[in-house]
C-alpha cells in the first residue's frame, strides 16, 4: 500500500471553482424579467416580447408571472390552488395535486407558476421586496377578492394592500396610513394616519361603519359627513374614493385627483 497522505484542512471558501464565475443565474433571470416587464407595460403581446428577447412566449409569461404583473383567470386559479396545497405538501407534491385538481399537465401547471429561485417573492412578502407593478397587482387582487366575496376579512385585505399608498382628503390634503403588527405577529385592527404624528389611530370599526353607510358602490357621496358622523371620516372618505367604492363631486375631484391618473 502507498504511503498515507497527511490531512490538509480545506481553507474557507475553498472547493471546486466555478467554471464561469461571472455567471449569475439569479441576476440573468432578473435581467430577463425586467426586460419582459418593460415591454409588457408598453402593451406588447407575449409573442412579440418573445421575438424581441429571443424567448418563447411561455417563458415570457412565466417571467411576467414571477414579476407579478401578468393576470389571467387560469394563472390566478393555478396560483391559488397551488398555494393551498403548498401549505401541507412539498413543492413537487403540490404541483401534482394542482395538476390533478385542475386537470392540467404538470408542465402546464409549472408554466403558470413563478420561478422558484432568484427573484420570486410570495404574495405575503413585505412591500419593500416587491416591485411597484407587483404592489399594483396585489391591490387589484385584494379588491377583486372583496368584490366577489364582500366579507369583513376580505375588506381588511384591501386595507392592508393599500397601506402606504398616497391618498387625498376632500380638501386636497395628502395623507397615507400604515398598519402595524402586535407582539403576536398579527396585524392590529388600527390604521395609523401619517398627517398627525401624535394623533390616535383610526379604528377599524369606524372604517366598517362608514362602509355600511355606502348605499351603492360607485355613487357620488357629496361630502365626508355623508358617510356618517364618524371619527376620522375625512380620511375614510379619501380612502374609499381611491378604492373606487365612491365617487366625489367634480369640484372635489379637482383637489383629490382622479384615482386612475394618480401615481400608485
C-alpha positions as semicolon CSV with decimal commas, in nm:
position;residue;x (nm);y (nm);z (nm)
1;X;0,000;0,000;0,000
2;X;0,115;0,351;-0,069
3;X;0,210;0,600;0,192
4;X;-0,084;0,768;0,365
5;X;-0,117;1,136;0,284
6;X;-0,125;1,392;0,557
7;X;-0,465;1,559;0,605
8;X;-0,477;1,921;0,497
9;X;-0,785;2,103;0,620
10;X;-0,978;2,290;0,350
11;X;-0,938;2,663;0,355
12;X;-1,251;2,874;0,398
13;X;-1,400;2,943;0,058
14;X;-1,218;2,650;-0,092
15;X;-1,366;2,377;-0,306
16;X;-1,423;2,343;-0,676
17;X;-1,403;2,673;-0,856
18;X;-1,691;2,778;-1,076
19;X;-1,624;2,719;-1,442
20;X;-1,792;3,053;-1,515
21;X;-1,754;3,268;-1,204
22;X;-1,908;3,564;-1,383
23;X;-2,230;3,370;-1,444
24;X;-2,513;3,457;-1,204
25;X;-2,834;3,269;-1,283
26;X;-3,040;3,482;-1,046
27;X;-2,913;3,807;-1,198
28;X;-2,966;3,682;-1,552
29;X;-3,320;3,580;-1,467
30;X;-3,393;3,917;-1,311
31;X;-3,249;4,100;-1,612
32;X;-3,474;3,897;-1,844
33;X;-3,771;3,961;-1,618
34;X;-3,712;4,337;-1,607
35;X;-3,682;4,349;-1,985
36;X;-4,001;4,147;-2,031
37;X;-4,193;4,367;-1,786
38;X;-4,081;4,685;-1,962
39;X;-4,203;4,553;-2,298
40;X;-4,524;4,416;-2,146
41;X;-4,600;4,756;-1,994
42;X;-4,571;4,904;-2,342
43;X;-4,860;4,674;-2,439
44;X;-4,662;4,429;-2,650
45;X;-4,801;4,077;-2,686
46;X;-4,627;3,773;-2,537
47;X;-4,536;3,660;-2,888
48;X;-4,385;3,998;-2,975
49;X;-4,192;4,014;-2,649
50;X;-4,058;3,665;-2,712
51;X;-3,938;3,761;-3,056
52;X;-3,775;4,074;-2,919
53;X;-3,591;3,889;-2,641
54;X;-3,530;3,562;-2,822
55;X;-3,755;3,366;-2,585
56;X;-4,060;3,151;-2,637
57;X;-4,394;3,304;-2,527
58;X;-4,438;3,050;-2,246
59;X;-4,112;3,158;-2,083
60;X;-4,211;3,522;-2,130
61;X;-4,538;3,452;-1,949
62;X;-4,353;3,278;-1,667
63;X;-4,119;3,576;-1,629
64;X;-4,418;3,812;-1,609
65;X;-4,586;3,584;-1,355
66;X;-4,267;3,587;-1,149
67;X;-4,272;3,967;-1,162
68;X;-4,638;3,950;-1,053
69;X;-4,764;4,167;-1,338
70;X;-4,936;3,905;-1,556
71;X;-5,302;3,838;-1,485
72;X;-5,539;3,577;-1,627
73;X;-5,812;3,352;-1,490
74;X;-5,603;3,039;-1,549
75;X;-5,291;3,186;-1,389
76;X;-5,490;3,300;-1,085
77;X;-5,661;2,962;-1,048
78;X;-5,332;2,773;-1,074
79;X;-5,161;3,003;-0,824
80;X;-5,441;2,988;-0,569
81;X;-5,477;2,610;-0,596
82;X;-5,102;2,554;-0,575
83;X;-5,060;2,780;-0,271
84;X;-5,343;2,596;-0,095
85;X;-5,177;2,257;-0,148
86;X;-4,835;2,401;-0,068
87;X;-4,944;2,465;0,290
88;X;-4,940;2,089;0,358
89;X;-4,727;1,944;0,077
90;X;-4,378;1,988;-0,063
91;X;-4,324;2,163;-0,394
92;X;-4,339;1,855;-0,621
93;X;-4,642;1,710;-0,444
94;X;-4,827;2,041;-0,467
95;X;-4,753;2,057;-0,842
96;X;-4,901;1,709;-0,893
97;X;-5,205;1,781;-0,674
98;X;-5,272;2,106;-0,860
99;X;-5,244;1,929;-1,195
100;X;-5,491;1,662;-1,085
101;X;-5,733;1,912;-0,934
102;X;-5,740;2,136;-1,242
103;X;-5,697;1,854;-1,498
104;X;-5,382;2,009;-1,640
105;X;-5,045;1,858;-1,719
106;X;-4,761;1,909;-1,471
107;X;-4,575;2,109;-1,735
108;X;-4,873;2,337;-1,781
109;X;-4,905;2,396;-1,407
110;X;-4,534;2,474;-1,379
111;X;-4,559;2,721;-1,667
112;X;-4,817;2,922;-1,473
113;X;-4,607;2,939;-1,157
114;X;-4,320;3,181;-1,086
115;X;-3,959;3,073;-1,092
116;X;-3,858;2,928;-0,756
117;X;-3,515;3,090;-0,732
118;X;-3,362;3,431;-0,771
119;X;-3,641;3,681;-0,798
120;X;-3,967;3,533;-0,672
121;X;-4,131;3,665;-0,359
122;X;-4,462;3,517;-0,238
123;X;-4,789;3,708;-0,214
124;X;-4,725;3,764;0,157
125;X;-4,383;3,927;0,108
126;X;-4,318;4,269;0,257
127;X;-4,376;4,556;0,016
128;X;-4,010;4,652;0,021
129;X;-3,929;4,324;-0,152
130;X;-4,165;4,352;-0,447
131;X;-4,189;4,580;-0,749
132;X;-4,433;4,867;-0,798
133;X;-4,613;4,654;-1,056
134;X;-4,642;4,368;-0,810
135;X;-4,785;4,607;-0,549
136;X;-5,043;4,726;-0,800
137;X;-5,143;4,371;-0,881
138;X;-5,169;4,288;-0,511
139;X;-5,411;4,577;-0,462
140;X;-5,610;4,473;-0,768
141;X;-5,641;4,116;-0,646
142;X;-5,741;4,221;-0,296
143;X;-6,021;4,441;-0,430
144;X;-6,131;4,175;-0,677
145;X;-6,146;3,920;-0,395
146;X;-6,361;4,151;-0,182
147;X;-6,597;4,239;-0,467
148;X;-6,661;3,871;-0,536
149;X;-6,693;3,788;-0,166
150;X;-6,760;4,105;0,040
151;X;-6,663;3,978;0,383
152;X;-6,500;4,180;0,659
153;X;-6,186;3,967;0,629
154;X;-6,156;4,035;0,257
155;X;-6,208;4,408;0,306
156;X;-5,932;4,409;0,567
157;X;-5,716;4,254;0,295
158;X;-5,792;4,556;0,075
159;X;-5,697;4,796;0,354
160;X;-5,369;4,615;0,418
161;X;-5,288;4,611;0,045
162;X;-5,331;4,990;0,024
163;X;-5,116;5,069;0,328
164;X;-4,851;5,327;0,235
165;X;-5,039;5,447;-0,074
166;X;-5,089;5,823;-0,110
167;X;-5,445;5,949;-0,062
168;X;-5,603;6,295;-0,051
169;X;-5,875;6,430;0,171
170;X;-6,183;6,616;0,046
171;X;-5,988;6,942;0,076
172;X;-5,688;6,802;-0,111
173;X;-5,454;6,737;0,182
174;X;-5,227;6,436;0,114
175;X;-5,200;6,152;0,363
176;X;-5,125;5,783;0,388
177;X;-5,167;5,523;0,658
178;X;-4,985;5,221;0,791
179;X;-5,098;4,906;0,965
180;X;-4,881;4,764;1,240
181;X;-4,828;4,421;1,385
182;X;-4,859;4,338;1,752
183;X;-4,633;4,121;1,962
184;X;-4,801;3,807;1,830
185;X;-4,703;3,899;1,474
186;X;-5,063;3,965;1,371
187;X;-5,191;4,298;1,244
188;X;-5,369;4,516;1,496
189;X;-5,700;4,641;1,359
190;X;-5,589;5,003;1,356
191;X;-5,481;5,244;1,084
192;X;-5,215;5,499;1,172
193;X;-5,256;5,822;0,975
194;X;-4,928;5,993;0,885
195;X;-5,057;6,355;0,884
196;X;-5,068;6,382;1,262
197;X;-4,776;6,225;1,444
198;X;-4,938;6,242;1,787
199;X;-5,290;6,157;1,674
200;X;-5,472;5,846;1,776
201;X;-5,513;5,570;1,526
202;X;-5,815;5,531;1,302
203;X;-6,025;5,246;1,439
204;X;-6,117;4,956;1,213
205;X;-6,472;4,972;1,350
206;X;-6,502;5,328;1,214
207;X;-6,399;5,212;0,867
208;X;-6,656;4,931;0,874
209;X;-6,930;5,167;0,990
210;X;-6,860;5,404;0,702
211;X;-6,855;5,110;0,461
212;X;-7,203;5,005;0,571
213;X;-7,327;5,358;0,504
214;X;-7,241;5,338;0,132
215;X;-7,578;5,298;-0,036
216;X;-7,439;5,185;-0,372
217;X;-7,080;5,128;-0,479
218;X;-6,966;5,395;-0,724
219;X;-7,231;5,653;-0,638
220;X;-7,137;6,015;-0,569
221;X;-7,101;6,094;-0,200
222;X;-7,124;6,471;-0,165
223;X;-6,906;6,514;0,144
224;X;-6,729;6,307;0,412
225;X;-7,005;6,355;0,672
226;X;-7,247;6,184;0,432
227;X;-7,074;5,860;0,532
228;X;-7,172;5,924;0,894
229;X;-7,069;6,124;1,195
230;X;-6,762;5,908;1,241
231;X;-6,424;5,993;1,389
232;X;-6,168;6,007;1,109
233;X;-6,430;6,009;0,831
234;X;-6,228;6,274;0,644
235;X;-5,960;6,012;0,584
236;X;-6,204;5,729;0,524
237;X;-6,367;5,939;0,251
238;X;-6,035;5,977;0,070
239;X;-5,960;5,607;0,109
240;X;-6,297;5,496;-0,027
241;X;-6,258;5,726;-0,327
242;X;-5,918;5,578;-0,402
243;X;-6,057;5,226;-0,354
244;X;-6,324;5,301;-0,615
245;X;-6,607;5,249;-0,367
246;X;-6,746;5,600;-0,402
247;X;-6,736;5,887;-0,648
248;X;-6,699;6,251;-0,547
249;X;-6,834;6,581;-0,682
250;X;-6,646;6,741;-0,971
251;X;-6,513;7,027;-0,760
252;X;-6,370;6,774;-0,513
253;X;-6,204;6,581;-0,797
254;X;-6,001;6,889;-0,883
255;X;-5,849;6,874;-0,534
256;X;-5,842;6,497;-0,484
257;X;-5,740;6,399;-0,837
258;X;-5,864;6,104;-1,036
259;X;-5,772;5,762;-0,890
260;X;-5,682;5,613;-1,228
261;X;-5,443;5,901;-1,304
262;X;-5,271;5,922;-0,968
263;X;-4,939;5,753;-0,915
264;X;-4,976;5,421;-0,732
